[in-house]
Amino acid sequence: MAQFSKQRGRPWRLAAAMLATGFVGACSADTVLDVTDPDVLNVGDFASPTGANPLRFGVIQDFAVAFSGTQDGVVVMSGNMADEVYSTDTFDDRLLPNARRTNENLPALDGTYRDLHRARSGASRTVQILREFTPNEGANIGEMYALRGYTEIFFAEMYCSGVPFSEENGITNSFGAPQTTTEILTRAVASFDSALAAAGTNANVANLARVGKGRALLNLGQFAQAAAAVSGVPTTYRYQTLHSAATGRQNNGIWQALTVNASRYAVRNNEGGSPMVWLQTPADPRMPWAASTRTGFNGTATNLPTQRKYLDRNSPVTLADGIEARLIELEAQLQANTPAARQAVFDGLNNLRATAISPAVPAIATAPATQAAAVDLLFQERAYWMWLTGHRLGDLRRLIRQYGRTANTVFPVGDTPPGVAANTYGSDVNFIIPFDERNNPNFSGCINRDA
């Protein structure tokens, strides 16, 4: 299970900023103010055996913030463009992605892009520190590589082709060149391979890397390789980001987005013609929910259903688990496109329903008769098993890229929900890279907006 840092903010960045502006020097003449705060680490303190782990904890927290720690994190933001959640806000930052009409200037979403890069670049720097000062702690090094790999997957699944990967070491910057989606996913596979090499016999980190590698390979359409990558992962395995009520930064952002009064997001069935019924009666144990009298932030969305997968601001969020590993294997098996393969996948899905959750989910009664119907069923089961974990947008894009579906048959279309500024859905299938990236002289915009 992931560790979670309760370290305050990012004190090493604060120290660096103070040094850069000369603020510390301004106080040095007054010895009364020359007090060492034992609760704050300076930049140089991290380059040591005792400083390496606090640096690692900071990266783990940064990753949790980007993935599941804000109401505009990866899980909610990606679900908003897909058919998983919709916006009950009054700001274009959230309404336009829901309407599939994004642009470069949506400040609430800029933060997610920066948070992902912060976690990614922090993991890379921390690997160097860990290798130098704690070289025998391979599991910690492997975890950093794995978390870096997941940030790369999120860039590939959420954004248009063309995300650059710049690097900075606190002194100098190295601007990255735009990467295609395939290049980003290949980069992620390499990160997971490095994680596996470093993790050694540590099963927790190795399985995290195996599921991540399988997910990246699945995105690349390398189905057999993806199945091979996850073959050793137990179905009971689970890696989670941890959250806390201690500070807003540590809260579960999905709970915040979908559960509090005046929430900025909500869940509805069949958004824009989607076949997905998230709010079933009785509730599917994979997607627990309850009726409520809550009102959305816009004041017009009323009686909002309340998700119960995350019960409070402390609830952990699954990043990778053995159920995802089994679903990857079943999708690889389905590629045979034979009646026998379809039956095996059908049986496998029912086996997961019977054994992977308590209470069990009732069996699917009828096996799909065609390959297209089998694909529909598999992706529906993926959506239900991995509800609100940041998988849905990537899966909708894969249906276009790998299965020949058109965008308007997999994404919401037609009239938008009440309260959305745009009356009809647009054509976006991914997010535009924020305008801030244009500070990078190598970047001039998305390479393309394709799936």
Secondary structure, 3 states (H helix, E strand, C coil): CCCCCCCCCCHHHHHHHHHHHCHHHHHCCCHHHCCCCCCCCCHHHHCCHHHHHHHHHHHHHHHHHHHHCCCCCHHHHHHHHCCCCEECCCCHHHHHHHCCCCCCCCHHHHHHHHHHHHHHHHHHHHHHHHHHHCCCCHHHHHHHHHHHHHHHHHHHHHECECEECCEECCCCEECCCEECHHHHHHHHHHHHHHHHHHHCCCHHHHHHHHHHHHHHHHHCCCHHHHHHHHCCCCCCCEEEECCCCCCHHHCCHHHHHHHCCCCCEECCCCHHHCCCCCCCCCCCCCCCEEEEEECCCCCCCCCEEEECCCCCCCCCEEEEEHHHHHHHHHHHHHCCCCHHHHHHHHHHHHHHHHHCCCCCCCCCCCCCCCHHHHHHHHHHHHHHHCCCCCCHHHHHHHHHHHHCCCHHHHCCCCECCCCCCCCECCCCCCECCCHHHHHCCCCCCCCECCC
